[in-house]
Amino acid sequence: MNHDEFRRHAHELVEWMANYMENVENLPVRSSVKPGEIFRKIPDKPPLHSESFDSLMADFNEIIMPGITHWQNPNFFAFFPANTSPASILAEMLTATLGAQCMIWETSPAAAELEEKMMIWLKELIGLPSGFEGVIQDSASTATLAAILTAREKVTGFSVNDKGFQGSGILKVYCSDQTHSSVEKAIKISGIGRKNLVKIPVNPDFSMNPDKLREAIVLDKKAGCIPCCIVATLGTTGTTAVDPLRSIGEICHENNIWLHVDAAMAGTALILPEFQWMIDGKEYIDSFVFNPHKWMFTNFDCTAYFVKDAPSLIKTFEILPEYLKTRTRGTVNDYRDWGVPLGRRFRALKLWSVIRTYGADGLRNTVRNHVAIASSLKEMISKEVDFEILAPVIISVVCFRYTPAGFNEDQLNSLNEKLNHRLNDSGKLYLSHTVLNGRYTLRMVTAQTNVTIEHVERAWVNIKETARSLIS
Ligand SMILES: Cc1ncc(COP(=O)(O)O)c(C=O)c1O
């Protein structure tokens, strides 16, 4: 493809992109293709001869688009969002065009230095202590793995990296039974072993019970185990429960245990002064992760990972083959040493674009509006005698179920599961579910970039009517 052809196709694509953004609301939210349907439409062998980009776009529209679930549709209320925004998309176009691989400072000084500055901006926006240093990772799972590995190295005097686990004792990691599965994954990968992940029971509001945490640590120490790390969650995946950071931090401090905070979704809410209570006790934090790719309007992937002790993070990951030795080493940030991958995309550019075009006020207004919409939804649900709210509404997630009279718990579970499938199959909205205290629970997240109260009101009418039609 020559430059003129590129120019023509790029202009056409920009039209496609703008039309998509304008019309995404009218597309079915969740794709309804059957397993294997897309796969079978793609030829088994790659083409021998060059094909036109026009023919590729024709297939993209015909074959690929029906298999896309539209996360940017404001009727997407499932999981946690993977939000984007025009400013982020434009910056991604620049990143793709530059195609820079930003593994070390020298391979693009601007990428390294913009990343350093963006982490300072984010730290200030969410109110983390000034001594923290940040790095962009691909996902919260990777950041949590980095935290567990660093905690493992710190507690073993950096010996596991060197000689493996022999003689290191049995390490223990603690989190609540509501913690995201990425923690268990990290424990498996780190060699600590999933049997050494202690899941602490929660309070009625689904936050970690610190008394139970203390008891577990006392027992493990008596048995000769070594407490290595506690993971506190701000905004659990099921209900956005907030673990009591100060109490957990004090336990970490007394026992010299690494405190990792997973704020994947709720971290963005910290830009609002009214949510700063969530990080009361922040002085105890050793590492902290949140995802601008969830609620800060920045294309997937973009995870902000902050540490109090950057030298320990670097010591855990550092490796220096000859070909990566530079004259600037030690005087600049070579981010390849701050996590698992060597190669790195230029992700800071989209954050810069989002923060500058929204401004801190713009970000705050949008997030605050999402929180207000969740609170209105909670009120709408609470007014109906045949629906029940199942968890406190803290940020932008509402957990509820349909509870018509005369149904036992098993029947209610089946009914709500059926309701969830019926709604999602309609393509008009997309919800996901969880199970709370044995109850099948619908989760509705009001944090898609373009969601408005009108979308939620329409969805709520649809949910009520669909639910009642199931038993009439
Ligand atoms: C609380 C929490 N932590 C971690 C993750 C994992 O995020 P990622 O997809 O960035 O690895 C999620 C995903 O939703 C989450 O809800």
The ligand as a Gaussian input file, in Angstrom:
#p B3LYP/6-31G(d) Opt

LIG

0 1
 C      -11.154000      -5.804000      41.124000
 C      -10.490000      -6.298000      39.863000
 N       -9.170000      -6.524000      39.863000
 C       -8.525000      -6.960000      38.771000
 C       -9.200000      -7.159000      37.582000
 C       -8.429000      -7.646000      36.378000
 O       -8.299000      -6.598000      35.473000
 P       -7.421000      -6.760000      34.133000
 O       -8.363000      -7.216000      33.070000
 O       -6.885000      -5.377000      33.873000
 O       -6.346000      -7.743000      34.405000
 C      -10.569000      -6.924000      37.529000
 C      -11.318000      -7.122000      36.275000
 O      -12.455000      -6.752000      36.137000
 C      -11.230000      -6.488000      38.688000
 O      -12.548000      -6.290000      38.698000

